[in-house]
Amino acid sequence: MKKKLYSAAAITLVTSALLAGCGSDSSSEDTKKGDSGEKTYQVGVTQIVQHASLDEATKGFQDALKESDLNVEFDVQNAQNDQSNNQTIAKNLVSDKVDLIFANSTPSALGAKNATSDIPIVFTSVTDPIEAELVTSLEKPGANVTGTTDSHPDAIANTVKFIAEELGAKTIGTVYNAGEKNSIVQVDNMKAEAKKLGVKVSEASVSTSADVKKAAESLIGKVDAFYIVTDNTVVSALESVVGVSNDKDIPLFVGELDSVERGGFAAYGFSYYDIGFEAGEKAVEILKDGKKPGDIPVSYPQNLKLVINETAAKEMGVEIKDEWKKEAELVK
């Protein structure tokens, strides 16, 4: 009799445990639902470093998702320009089984792609996604990756032409991190455009943001103008180059509009908020409409425009010509 009682008690305990386990799963699932009972999507954000352009791109991406009718929770992480951190962030987001990864920069996108072939990845602030081996083509990216680039086809050509023809520069100086694939692509393009116009390019390479000022100073007396492309390492320490440019009256062209506001003389650029927002729209297509990332074309930025900083021009000894005013948007 006692054995039967013990068996019944054991069955009751096992049943209770199973029910408790089921209750735990249900509760866990409930935490993934919003107030309306709809699923809450977990979106991981990995950004290589903090600077104005990348921050604006992340904001644009988040706003696009917030404007959709999806319930989304963001896990935003910044690698502080440390490749080890970058890889760890990507691996952690995969371990957390997020529904989608937003990768802001080429290193961030590569880290995410190396970490997962299953979770959808949407990138932005990537100069050449084909060269970086993130996608097989812009029209049909393939695999689990798509996004928006930060490279307008005419930006570098227009900039080099302006520096050569409007500023009369014979040698253009540039500082970049040779460890960033996106920077190598841009500098190579700069050299090709400069060669067409009979202009030289003088380079200085850096590994960290702490090296930027010294690198810029090493070009003093050798160059007639600076052109800083969208290199994350250098842009994160742009004020160092601005200071050198101001002190030595060397005009500083930059690769994006946020850097004009930070003291660059001018840029043929576009809004990083816009390319981030467009990346967010692609994320909505994936999460809401069930589209595969590999079937969504990669997009170029739109609305390229010339912006000139009047205050920076004065600091760098550049007189703004009347004909520039007809083409450019002037800011202070």
C-alpha positions as CSV (number, residue, x, y, z in Angstrom):
1,M,0.0,0.0,0.0
2,K,2.8,2.4,0.9
3,K,4.5,1.6,-2.4
4,K,1.4,2.6,-4.3
5,L,1.2,5.8,-2.4
6,Y,4.8,6.6,-3.1
7,S,4.3,5.9,-6.8
8,A,1.3,8.2,-6.9
9,A,3.2,10.9,-5.1
10,A,6.1,10.5,-7.6
11,I,3.7,10.8,-10.5
12,T,2.2,13.9,-9.0
13,L,5.6,15.5,-8.6
14,V,6.7,14.7,-12.1
15,T,3.4,16.0,-13.5
16,S,3.8,19.2,-11.5
17,A,7.3,19.6,-12.7
18,L,6.3,19.2,-16.3
19,L,3.4,21.6,-15.9
20,A,5.8,24.1,-14.2
21,G,8.2,23.7,-17.1
22,C,5.4,24.4,-19.6
23,G,4.3,27.4,-17.6
24,S,7.9,28.7,-17.7
25,D,8.0,28.4,-21.5
26,S,4.7,30.2,-21.9
27,S,5.8,32.9,-19.6
28,S,9.1,33.3,-21.6
29,E,7.1,33.5,-24.8
30,D,4.8,36.1,-23.3
31,T,7.9,38.3,-22.7
32,K,8.4,38.4,-26.4
33,K,5.0,39.8,-27.0
34,G,3.9,43.4,-26.8
35,D,0.8,44.9,-25.1
36,S,-1.2,44.0,-28.2
37,G,-0.3,40.4,-27.9
38,E,1.9,40.6,-31.1
39,K,5.4,39.3,-31.1
40,T,8.1,41.7,-30.0
41,Y,11.1,41.4,-32.3
42,Q,14.6,41.5,-30.8
43,V,17.0,43.5,-33.0
44,G,20.7,43.6,-32.2
45,V,22.6,46.7,-33.2
46,T,26.4,46.5,-33.6
47,Q,28.3,49.7,-34.4
48,I,32.1,49.8,-34.7
49,V,32.7,53.2,-33.1
50,Q,30.8,56.3,-31.9
51,H,30.9,59.3,-34.1
52,A,28.2,61.6,-35.6
53,S,27.7,59.9,-38.9
54,L,27.3,56.4,-37.6
55,D,25.2,57.6,-34.7
56,E,22.8,59.3,-37.2
57,A,22.6,56.1,-39.3
58,T,21.7,54.1,-36.2
59,K,19.0,56.7,-35.3
60,G,17.6,56.5,-38.8
61,F,17.4,52.7,-38.7
62,Q,15.6,52.7,-35.3
63,D,13.2,55.4,-36.5
64,A,12.2,53.4,-39.5
65,L,11.3,50.4,-37.3
66,K,9.5,52.6,-34.8
67,E,7.4,54.1,-37.6
68,S,6.3,50.6,-38.7
69,D,3.6,48.7,-36.8
70,L,6.1,46.2,-35.4
71,N,7.0,45.8,-31.8
72,V,10.7,46.0,-31.5
73,E,13.3,46.0,-28.7
74,F,16.8,47.1,-29.6
75,D,20.0,45.9,-28.0
76,V,22.5,48.6,-29.1
77,Q,26.2,47.8,-28.6
78,N,29.3,49.8,-29.6
79,A,32.7,48.2,-30.1
80,Q,34.7,51.4,-29.5
81,N,36.8,50.6,-32.6
82,D,38.1,47.4,-31.0
83,Q,38.1,44.4,-33.3
84,S,38.0,42.0,-30.4
85,N,34.9,43.8,-29.0
86,N,33.4,43.8,-32.5
87,Q,33.7,40.0,-32.8
88,T,32.4,39.4,-29.2
89,I,29.4,41.6,-29.8
90,A,28.4,39.7,-32.9
91,K,28.8,36.3,-31.2
92,N,26.8,37.5,-28.2
93,L,23.9,38.7,-30.4
94,V,23.9,35.3,-32.2
95,S,23.9,33.6,-28.8
96,D,20.9,35.7,-27.7
97,K,19.1,34.5,-30.8
98,V,18.0,38.0,-31.9
99,D,15.6,38.2,-34.8
100,L,17.8,40.5,-36.9
101,I,21.2,42.2,-36.7
102,F,21.8,45.8,-37.8
103,A,25.5,46.2,-38.6
104,N,26.6,49.8,-38.8
105,S,30.0,49.9,-40.7
106,T,32.0,47.4,-42.7
107,P,33.8,45.8,-39.7
108,S,30.5,45.4,-37.9
109,A,28.9,43.8,-40.9
110,L,31.9,41.4,-41.4
111,G,31.8,40.5,-37.7
112,A,28.1,39.7,-38.0
113,K,28.4,37.7,-41.2
114,N,31.3,35.7,-39.7
115,A,29.1,34.9,-36.7
116,T,25.9,33.7,-38.4
117,S,24.6,32.5,-41.7
118,D,21.1,32.2,-40.4
119,I,20.0,35.4,-38.7
120,P,19.1,38.2,-41.1
121,I,21.8,41.0,-41.3
122,V,21.1,44.5,-42.6
123,F,24.1,46.8,-42.9
124,T,24.7,50.4,-43.6
125,S,27.8,52.7,-43.7
126,V,29.6,50.1,-45.9
127,T,31.5,51.5,-48.8
128,D,31.9,48.5,-51.1
129,P,29.9,45.5,-49.9
130,I,31.1,43.4,-52.9
131,E,34.8,44.1,-52.3
132,A,34.3,43.4,-48.6
133,E,32.7,40.0,-49.6
134,L,29.5,40.8,-47.8
135,V,27.3,40.2,-50.8
136,T,27.7,38.6,-54.2
137,S,26.0,41.4,-56.1
138,L,24.1,44.6,-55.3
139,E,21.0,43.4,-57.2
140,K,20.9,39.9,-55.6
141,P,23.0,40.0,-52.4
142,G,22.4,36.4,-51.7
143,A,22.7,34.5,-48.3
144,N,21.4,36.4,-45.2
145,V,22.8,39.9,-45.9
146,T,21.6,43.1,-47.4
147,G,21.7,46.8,-46.7
148,T,22.7,50.3,-47.8
149,T,26.1,51.7,-48.8
150,D,27.7,55.0,-47.9
151,S,29.4,55.4,-51.2
152,H,27.7,57.5,-53.8
153,P,29.2,56.8,-57.3
154,D,30.0,60.5,-57.9
155,A,31.2,61.6,-54.5
156,I,34.9,61.0,-54.7
157,A,35.2,62.1,-58.4
158,N,33.4,65.3,-57.7
159,T,35.5,66.0,-54.6
160,V,38.9,65.4,-56.3
161,K,37.8,67.5,-59.2
162,F,36.8,70.4,-57.0
163,I,40.1,70.2,-55.0
164,A,42.1,70.2,-58.2
165,E,40.2,72.7,-60.3
166,E,38.6,75.1,-57.8
167,L,41.3,75.1,-55.1
168,G,44.2,74.6,-57.6
169,A,45.7,71.9,-55.4
170,K,48.6,69.8,-56.9
171,T,48.9,67.3,-54.0
172,I,46.0,66.0,-51.9
173,G,46.8,64.6,-48.4
174,T,44.8,61.9,-46.8
175,V,44.9,60.0,-43.5
176,Y,43.3,56.6,-43.2
177,N,43.4,53.3,-41.4
178,A,44.8,50.7,-43.8
179,G,43.1,48.0,-41.7
180,E,39.6,49.3,-42.9
181,K,38.7,47.7,-46.2
182,N,36.2,50.5,-46.9
183,S,39.0,53.1,-46.6
184,I,41.4,51.2,-49.0
185,V,38.7,51.2,-51.6
186,Q,38.0,54.9,-51.3
187,V,41.7,55.9,-51.3
188,D,42.3,53.8,-54.4
189,N,39.4,55.6,-56.1
190,M,40.8,58.9,-54.9
191,K,44.2,58.1,-56.5
192,A,42.5,57.0,-59.8
193,E,40.5,60.2,-60.0
194,A,43.6,62.3,-59.1
195,K,45.7,60.6,-61.8
196,K,43.1,61.6,-64.4
197,L,43.6,65.3,-63.4
198,G,47.4,65.2,-63.0
199,V,47.2,65.5,-59.2
200,K,49.2,63.6,-56.7
201,V,47.9,61.9,-53.5
202,S,50.1,61.8,-50.4
203,E,49.1,59.3,-47.7
204,A,49.5,58.8,-44.0
205,S,48.2,55.6,-42.4
206,V,47.1,55.1,-38.8
207,S,46.0,52.2,-36.6
208,T,44.2,54.1,-33.8
209,S,42.4,57.4,-33.3
210,A,45.4,58.5,-31.1
211,D,47.6,58.4,-34.2
212,V,45.5,60.8,-36.3
213,K,47.0,64.2,-35.3
214,K,50.6,63.0,-35.7
215,A,49.7,61.5,-39.1
216,A,48.1,64.8,-40.3
217,E,51.1,66.8,-39.1
218,S,53.4,64.6,-41.0
219,L,51.8,65.8,-44.2
220,I,52.3,69.5,-43.5
221,G,54.4,71.2,-46.2
222,K,53.7,68.3,-48.6
223,V,50.1,68.8,-49.5
224,D,47.8,71.7,-50.7
225,A,44.6,70.2,-49.3
226,F,43.3,67.4,-47.1
227,Y,40.7,64.9,-48.1
228,I,39.4,62.6,-45.3
229,V,37.2,59.7,-46.6
230,T,34.7,57.9,-44.5
231,D,37.3,56.2,-42.4
232,N,35.9,55.3,-39.0
233,T,39.2,55.6,-37.2
234,V,40.0,59.0,-38.5
235,V,36.5,60.4,-38.5
236,S,36.2,59.5,-34.8
237,A,39.2,61.8,-34.2
238,L,38.4,64.4,-36.9
239,E,38.9,67.4,-34.6
240,S,42.7,66.5,-34.7
241,V,42.8,67.0,-38.5
242,V,40.6,70.1,-38.2
243,G,43.0,71.6,-35.8
244,V,46.0,71.0,-38.1
245,S,44.0,72.4,-41.1
246,N,43.1,75.6,-39.2
247,D,46.6,76.2,-37.9
248,K,48.3,75.7,-41.3
249,D,45.6,77.0,-43.6
250,I,45.1,73.7,-45.4
251,P,41.6,73.3,-46.8
252,L,39.9,70.1,-45.4
253,F,37.5,68.2,-47.6
254,V,35.6,65.4,-45.8
255,G,33.5,62.4,-46.8
256,E,30.2,63.1,-45.1
257,L,28.1,66.0,-44.1
258,D,28.3,65.5,-40.4
259,S,32.1,66.1,-40.6
260,V,31.4,69.4,-42.3
261,E,29.4,70.4,-39.2
262,R,32.4,69.3,-37.0
263,G,34.7,71.7,-38.8
264,G,35.5,70.3,-42.2
265,F,35.6,72.9,-45.0
266,A,33.3,71.0,-47.4
267,A,31.9,67.7,-48.6
268,Y,30.0,66.2,-51.4
269,G,27.8,64.1,-49.2
270,F,24.4,62.9,-48.1
271,S,22.5,62.2,-44.9
272,Y,23.7,59.2,-42.9
273,Y,20.3,59.3,-41.2
274,D,18.7,58.7,-44.6
275,I,20.8,55.6,-45.4
276,G,20.1,54.3,-41.9
277,F,16.4,54.8,-42.3
278,E,16.4,53.0,-45.7
279,A,18.3,50.1,-44.1
280,G,15.5,50.1,-41.4
281,E,12.9,49.9,-44.2
282,K,14.7,46.8,-45.5
283,A,14.6,45.3,-42.0
284,V,10.8,45.9,-41.9
285,E,10.5,44.0,-45.2
286,I,12.3,41.1,-43.6
287,L,10.5,41.0,-40.2
288,K,7.0,42.0,-41.4
289,D,6.8,40.7,-44.9
290,G,9.0,37.7,-44.6
291,K,11.3,38.6,-47.4
292,K,14.8,37.0,-47.5
293,P,17.7,39.5,-47.1
294,G,19.4,38.0,-50.1
295,D,16.5,38.9,-52.4
296,I,16.5,42.6,-51.3
297,P,18.9,44.8,-53.4
298,V,21.6,46.8,-51.8
299,S,20.9,50.6,-52.2
300,Y,23.2,53.6,-52.9
301,P,22.6,56.8,-51.0
302,Q,20.5,59.5,-52.6
303,N,20.6,63.3,-52.9
304,L,24.3,63.9,-53.2
305,K,25.0,67.6,-52.5
306,L,27.9,70.0,-51.9
307,V,27.9,71.6,-48.5
308,I,30.5,74.3,-47.5
309,N,31.2,75.4,-43.9
310,E,31.7,79.2,-44.0
311,T,33.4,79.3,-40.6
312,A,35.8,76.6,-41.5
313,A,36.6,78.3,-44.8
314,K,37.6,81.4,-42.9
315,E,39.7,79.4,-40.5
316,M,41.5,77.6,-43.3
317,G,42.1,80.8,-45.4
318,V,39.7,79.8,-48.2
319,E,37.7,82.6,-49.9
320,I,34.3,81.3,-51.0
321,K,33.7,82.1,-54.7
322,D,30.4,83.4,-55.9
323,E,30.0,80.5,-58.3
324,W,30.3,78.0,-55.4
325,K,27.4,79.7,-53.7
326,K,25.2,78.8,-56.7
327,E,26.0,75.1,-56.3
328,A,26.6,74.6,-52.6
329,E,24.6,74.8,-49.5
330,L,26.4,77.0,-47.0
331,V,26.5,76.3,-43.3
332,K,28.2,78.0,-40.4
